[in-house]
Amino acid sequence: MKVTIEFDGNEEKEELREALDGYKWKGAVLDLDESLRKITKYGFVGNREATEQERESADMFREELRRVLDEWNLILD
């Protein structure tokens, strides 16, 4: 499949950058989701044990991230 995207002039430079950086955004969100998953699954933040509040917060943020992605009809993995 071949896709052509055209942008006109300097005014659309930001839109071009957003279109080209889509894979970077996905990678960043995947990294964030994985970090939150590790906190909830293994119970550690870095090298120390996570508090119960940190575990609950990580789980809550991960659920919210999934909800937002679903709302935008985006598939993370």
N, C-alpha and C positions, 0 to 999 in steps of 0.2 A: 504494500500500500504506500502511496505517496501523498503527502499533505503539504500544501503550500500556504504559508501565512505571510501576508503582506502588511507592512506598516509604512505609513507615509510621514517622512520628515522627523525632525527633532522632537516635535510635540508628543509623539507616540513612543519615544525611547523607553519610558518606564514600562509601558505595556509590553514592549518587546522583551525587556529584561524579565518581567514576570512570566511571560510565556516560556522563555528559555530556562528559567530557574525552577520550574515545576518539580523536577525530579529532586532538586536539593531540598525543597520544602517537604516533600514526602519523606526523604531521608531523615530530616530533622525531627519530624513528627514521629517516625518510627523509633528513633533514638529515645525520645521523650517517653513514649509508650513503654519501651523496654525497660527504661530506668524505673518507671513507676511499677511495672510488673515485678521487677526484682525486689523492690521494697515490700510489696504485699506478699510475694511468694517466699522469700528467704528471710525477711525481717531485718535487713541491714541497710543503713545509709552510709555509703563509703565503707569504712572499716569498723564502724560501731553498730551496736544493736539499735534498731529503730524503736521508738516508743510506740505504744498502742495508738496514740493520737496521730503519729506520723504514718503508721500503717493504714489507719482509717482514712486519712487525708489522701494518701497515694491512691487508694482504691476509689475514693470519691472522684478525684481528678481524672483517673483513668476512665471511669464510667462517663464522666462529662465529656471527655475528649471523644469517646466513641459516639456519644449522642450527637455532638456537633458534626462529626464526620458523616454520620448517617443523615443528618439534616441536610447536609450539602451533597448528599448522594456520592460520597467518596469512599473508596475501599482502601483500607490501610494495608492489609496483607492478603 
